[in-house]
Amino acid sequence: MHINLPEKRYYSIGEVAKAFDVNASLIRFWEKEFDALKPKKNAKGNRKFTQEDIKNLKFIYHLVKERGFTLEGAKTHLKEEKKKSLSNFEIISKLEGIKAQLLKIKEQL
């Protein structure tokens, strides 16, 4: 899944939910369930997601929504194989981004 977010330091929960095409309540739920998601909160309590949070959220989304893991299965997978799986996932994500760019160029030709 290729997420289209502008380059910036922090993202609001609304921007993140829209990019992943899910409800903000699901993002808040995953934040409670997964230790890897720790968005910063401002004085009002609004969540501000960093690039690292987005990367972790992409991986959780991939496990739960695309590969069909249960929440417990995804938690276990994150703990046991985080480094290996995350690096593989990052490589796949970069390749998907390149593929999307190439398809866009192909359409323009």
Sequence and secondary structure as in RCSB ss.txt:
>XXXX:A:sequence
MHINLPEKRYYSIGEVAKAFDVNASLIRFWEKEFDALKPKKNAKGNRKFTQEDIKNLKFIYHLVKERGFTLEGAK
THLKEEKKKSLSNFEIISKLEGIKAQLLKIKEQL
>XXXX:A:secstr
      S S EEHHHHHHHHTS HHHHHHHHHH TT   EE TT  EEE HHHHHHHHHHHIIIIIS   HHHHH
HHHHHHHHHHHHHHHHHHHHHHHHHHHHHHHHH 
